[in-house]
């Protein structure tokens, strides 16, 4: 759910500050951006900025939080009315999480750039980890009762996060529909053996 503002002028002002900050971050490191630059580019005064934020980090945190709310909605949508997710039954078209990242690719690519330097990778990983652990319960007893469920959850969750991050860092090389389809196949796949690659001399 997006953040609701009682005053449309407040909403427009905040949206302008957000757009300006992201544009400035495309040109330079977040830590090198000043509040003076932000208000000048937004065509507001410092008083207007301080009426809404104490510091520039508050502005960026608000942008991130709203994006994470959208990410959460996209994650939940396929199973909103389900008690169990059957990967043999669920259509890949219902997995819209990758669509969310693609639709907001400017934001995610920018935030994951090394020059942004805002620990976004860690923030996003923690958010997804918390969301998946709260929403999903993996049933390993049917496969192998000796498996530690917490470790299995960590393995699965961070595998999904890794897929997402690598896809973003590779400039969304594959369509979101392909990624959703692959995720379902990967979640169903079981590998009792792996082959060791021969080392080149």
C-alpha positions as CSV (number, residue, x, y, z in Angstrom):
1,X,0.0,0.0,0.0
2,X,1.5,3.4,-1.0
3,X,1.9,6.1,1.6
4,X,-1.2,8.4,1.7
5,X,-0.8,12.1,2.2
6,X,-3.7,14.2,3.5
7,X,-2.7,17.2,1.3
8,X,-2.2,16.9,-2.5
9,X,0.4,19.7,-2.3
10,X,2.4,17.7,0.2
11,X,2.2,14.7,-2.1
12,X,3.4,16.7,-5.1
13,X,6.2,18.3,-3.0
14,X,7.5,15.0,-1.8
15,X,7.3,13.4,-5.3
16,X,9.3,16.3,-6.6
17,X,12.0,15.9,-3.9
18,X,12.1,12.1,-4.7
19,X,12.5,12.6,-8.4
20,X,15.2,15.2,-7.9
21,X,17.2,13.1,-5.5
22,X,17.1,10.0,-7.8
23,X,18.2,12.2,-10.7
24,X,21.1,13.6,-8.7
25,X,22.1,10.1,-7.6
26,X,22.5,9.2,-11.3
27,X,25.2,11.9,-11.5
28,X,27.0,11.5,-8.2
29,X,27.3,9.5,-5.0
30,X,24.5,10.0,-2.5
31,X,26.9,11.0,0.2
32,X,28.2,13.9,-2.1
33,X,24.7,15.3,-2.6
34,X,23.8,18.3,-0.4
35,X,20.4,19.4,0.7
36,X,21.1,22.8,-1.0
37,X,21.5,20.9,-4.3
38,X,18.2,19.0,-3.7
39,X,16.1,22.1,-3.0
40,X,17.7,24.1,-5.8
41,X,17.0,21.4,-8.4
42,X,13.5,21.0,-7.0
43,X,12.9,24.8,-7.1
44,X,12.0,24.9,-3.4
45,X,13.6,26.5,-0.4
46,X,15.4,24.8,2.5
47,X,12.4,25.5,4.8
48,X,10.2,23.4,2.5
49,X,12.6,20.5,2.7
50,X,12.9,20.7,6.5
51,X,9.1,20.8,6.8
52,X,9.1,17.2,5.7
53,X,12.6,15.8,6.4
54,X,15.3,16.3,9.0
55,X,18.1,15.1,6.6
56,X,18.5,13.7,3.1
57,X,18.7,10.2,4.5
58,X,15.1,10.5,5.6
59,X,14.1,11.3,2.1
60,X,15.9,8.3,0.6
61,X,14.6,6.0,3.3
62,X,11.1,7.1,2.5
63,X,11.6,6.3,-1.2
64,X,13.0,2.9,-0.3
65,X,10.2,2.1,2.2
66,X,7.5,2.9,-0.4
67,X,9.3,0.7,-3.0
68,X,9.5,-2.1,-0.5
69,X,5.8,-1.8,0.1
70,X,5.2,-2.3,-3.6
71,X,7.7,-5.2,-3.6
72,X,5.8,-6.8,-0.8
73,X,2.5,-6.5,-2.6
74,X,4.0,-8.1,-5.7
75,X,5.4,-11.0,-3.7
76,X,2.1,-11.7,-2.0
77,X,-0.2,-11.4,-5.0
78,X,0.1,-15.0,-6.3
79,X,-0.9,-16.7,-3.0
80,X,-3.1,-14.0,-1.5
81,X,-6.1,-16.4,-1.2
82,X,-4.1,-19.7,-0.9
83,X,-3.1,-21.7,2.1
84,X,-0.6,-23.9,0.2
85,X,1.4,-23.0,-2.9
86,X,1.7,-26.0,-5.3
87,X,4.5,-25.4,-7.8
88,X,3.0,-28.0,-10.1
89,X,-0.3,-26.0,-10.2
90,X,0.6,-22.4,-9.9
91,X,1.0,-20.6,-13.3
92,X,4.2,-18.7,-13.8
93,X,2.1,-15.7,-15.1
94,X,0.9,-15.3,-11.5
95,X,4.5,-14.6,-10.3
96,X,4.7,-10.8,-10.7
97,X,7.6,-10.2,-8.4
98,X,10.0,-10.0,-11.4
99,X,7.6,-7.6,-13.1
100,X,7.9,-5.3,-10.1
101,X,11.7,-5.2,-10.4
102,X,11.5,-4.7,-14.2
103,X,8.9,-1.9,-13.9
104,X,11.1,-0.1,-11.4
105,X,14.5,-1.0,-12.9
106,X,15.8,2.6,-12.9
107,X,15.4,2.6,-9.1
108,X,16.9,-0.8,-8.4
109,X,19.8,-0.4,-10.8
110,X,20.6,2.9,-9.3
111,X,20.4,1.7,-5.7
112,X,22.6,-1.4,-6.4
113,X,25.3,0.7,-8.0
114,X,28.5,0.6,-5.9
115,X,28.7,4.4,-6.1
116,X,25.3,4.7,-4.4
117,X,27.0,3.4,-1.2
118,X,23.9,3.1,0.9
119,X,23.9,-0.6,1.9
120,X,20.9,-1.1,-0.3
121,X,21.8,-4.7,-1.2
122,X,21.8,-5.5,2.6
123,X,18.5,-3.6,3.2
124,X,16.7,-5.4,0.3
125,X,18.1,-8.8,1.3
126,X,16.9,-8.3,4.9
127,X,13.5,-7.2,3.8
128,X,13.0,-10.1,1.5
129,X,14.4,-12.6,4.1
130,X,12.0,-11.3,6.7
131,X,9.1,-11.3,4.3
132,X,9.7,-14.9,3.1
133,X,10.2,-16.2,6.6
134,X,7.0,-14.6,7.9
135,X,4.9,-15.7,4.9
136,X,6.2,-19.2,4.0
137,X,6.6,-22.4,5.9
138,X,8.8,-25.0,4.0
139,X,7.7,-28.6,4.5
140,X,10.9,-30.8,4.4
141,X,9.6,-33.8,6.4
142,X,8.1,-35.3,3.2
143,X,11.5,-35.2,1.5
144,X,14.0,-35.8,4.3
145,X,13.0,-35.4,8.0
146,X,16.7,-34.9,9.0
147,X,16.9,-31.6,7.1
148,X,17.0,-28.5,9.4
149,X,14.0,-26.4,8.3
150,X,15.7,-23.1,9.3
151,X,18.8,-23.9,7.2
152,X,16.6,-25.1,4.3
153,X,14.7,-21.8,4.5
154,X,17.9,-19.8,4.4
155,X,19.1,-21.8,1.4
156,X,15.9,-21.3,-0.5
157,X,15.3,-17.7,0.4
158,X,18.8,-16.5,-0.4
159,X,18.8,-18.5,-3.6
160,X,15.8,-16.4,-4.7
161,X,17.4,-13.2,-3.6
162,X,20.6,-14.1,-5.5
163,X,18.5,-14.7,-8.7
164,X,16.9,-11.3,-8.4
165,X,20.1,-9.4,-7.7
166,X,22.1,-11.1,-10.5
167,X,19.2,-10.4,-12.9
168,X,19.2,-6.7,-12.0
169,X,23.0,-6.5,-12.2
170,X,23.0,-8.2,-15.6
171,X,20.7,-5.4,-16.8
172,X,17.5,-7.5,-16.9
173,X,19.0,-9.7,-19.7
174,X,16.0,-12.1,-19.6
175,X,12.3,-11.1,-19.7
176,X,10.5,-11.1,-16.3
177,X,8.2,-13.9,-17.6
178,X,11.2,-16.1,-18.3
179,X,12.5,-15.4,-14.7
180,X,9.2,-16.3,-13.2
181,X,9.0,-19.5,-15.2
182,X,12.5,-20.5,-14.3
183,X,11.9,-19.8,-10.6
184,X,9.0,-22.3,-10.6
185,X,11.1,-24.9,-12.3
186,X,14.0,-24.3,-9.9
187,X,11.8,-24.6,-6.8
188,X,10.6,-28.0,-8.0
189,X,14.0,-29.3,-9.0
190,X,15.9,-31.8,-7.0
191,X,19.6,-32.6,-7.6
192,X,21.0,-35.7,-5.7
193,X,24.2,-35.5,-7.7
194,X,26.5,-32.8,-9.1
195,X,29.3,-33.2,-11.7
196,X,32.7,-31.8,-10.9
197,X,34.1,-29.6,-13.7
198,X,37.5,-30.5,-15.0
199,X,40.1,-27.9,-14.3
200,X,41.8,-26.4,-17.3
201,X,45.6,-27.0,-17.4
